[in-house]
Amino acid sequence: MVKLEVKLGPKGQVVIPKIFRNEINIYPGSRAIMSLQEEKIIIEKKQVRDIIELIERISEEATKKRKGKKLEVSPHAIYEQYEKRARRAGL
């Protein structure tokens, strides 16, 4: 088991060390689940459950990049994004 000491930022934020991010294949924009167990904070990678959730996430990210302008995404583009993310996740 690897344990590392981290420092909380001024707003209570913590950076997840690269060794941990690489181990569970998370990257900027990934979703995580946090839970409290006794005096421990558990952070788990959120698994994409279905294609609808994935499409919604792609749409959210595209809208942010376009500064609020909604982006219509073609089915072909959605599939390409799905493939790209699946490769990153090692699926």
C-alpha positions as CSV (number, residue, x, y, z in Angstrom):
1,M,0.0,0.0,0.0
2,V,1.3,3.4,-1.0
3,K,0.7,6.3,1.4
4,L,1.7,9.9,0.7
5,E,1.3,13.1,2.7
6,V,-0.5,15.9,0.9
7,K,-1.2,19.5,1.9
8,L,-4.6,21.1,1.7
9,G,-4.9,24.3,-0.2
10,P,-6.5,27.5,1.1
11,K,-10.0,26.3,0.1
12,G,-9.5,22.7,1.5
13,Q,-8.6,21.3,-1.9
14,V,-6.3,18.4,-2.3
15,V,-4.3,17.4,-5.4
16,I,-4.4,13.7,-6.1
17,P,-0.8,12.6,-6.6
18,K,0.1,11.4,-10.1
19,I,1.0,7.9,-8.9
20,F,-2.6,7.4,-7.7
21,R,-4.2,9.0,-10.8
22,N,-2.2,6.8,-13.1
23,E,-2.9,3.7,-11.1
24,I,-6.7,4.1,-11.5
25,N,-6.7,5.9,-14.9
26,I,-8.2,9.2,-13.9
27,Y,-7.4,12.5,-15.6
28,P,-8.7,16.1,-15.5
29,G,-12.4,16.0,-15.9
30,S,-12.9,12.5,-14.5
31,R,-15.7,12.0,-12.0
32,A,-15.0,10.5,-8.6
33,I,-17.1,9.4,-5.6
34,M,-16.1,10.5,-2.2
35,S,-17.3,8.8,1.0
36,L,-16.5,9.2,4.7
37,Q,-15.8,6.0,6.7
38,E,-15.0,6.6,10.3
39,E,-12.0,9.0,10.1
40,K,-11.1,8.2,6.5
41,I,-12.0,9.9,3.3
42,I,-12.4,7.4,0.4
43,I,-12.1,8.6,-3.2
44,E,-13.2,6.1,-5.9
45,K,-13.2,6.4,-9.6
46,K,-16.7,6.7,-10.9
47,Q,-17.5,4.2,-13.6
48,V,-19.5,5.3,-16.7
49,R,-22.7,3.2,-16.4
50,D,-24.2,3.8,-19.8
51,I,-23.9,5.6,-23.1
52,I,-26.4,8.3,-22.1
53,E,-24.3,9.4,-19.2
54,L,-21.2,9.5,-21.4
55,I,-23.1,11.6,-24.0
56,E,-24.2,14.1,-21.3
57,R,-20.7,14.4,-20.0
58,I,-19.3,15.1,-23.5
59,S,-22.0,17.7,-24.1
60,E,-21.2,19.4,-20.8
61,E,-17.5,19.6,-21.6
62,A,-18.1,20.9,-25.1
63,T,-20.5,23.6,-23.8
64,K,-17.9,24.7,-21.2
65,K,-15.2,24.9,-24.0
66,R,-17.5,27.0,-26.1
67,K,-18.2,29.4,-23.1
68,G,-21.9,28.5,-22.7
69,K,-22.8,28.1,-26.4
70,K,-24.6,24.7,-26.7
71,L,-22.9,22.4,-29.1
72,E,-24.9,19.9,-31.1
73,V,-22.9,16.7,-31.4
74,S,-23.3,14.2,-34.2
75,P,-23.6,10.5,-33.4
76,H,-20.3,9.9,-35.2
77,A,-18.5,12.5,-33.0
78,I,-20.1,11.0,-29.9
79,Y,-18.8,7.5,-30.9
80,E,-15.3,8.9,-31.5
81,Q,-15.3,10.5,-28.1
82,Y,-16.5,7.3,-26.5
83,E,-13.7,5.3,-28.2
84,K,-11.1,7.9,-27.1
85,R,-12.2,7.8,-23.5
86,A,-12.4,4.0,-23.5
87,R,-8.8,3.8,-24.7
88,R,-7.7,6.2,-22.0
89,A,-9.6,4.1,-19.4
90,G,-8.0,0.9,-20.7
91,L,-11.3,-0.6,-21.8
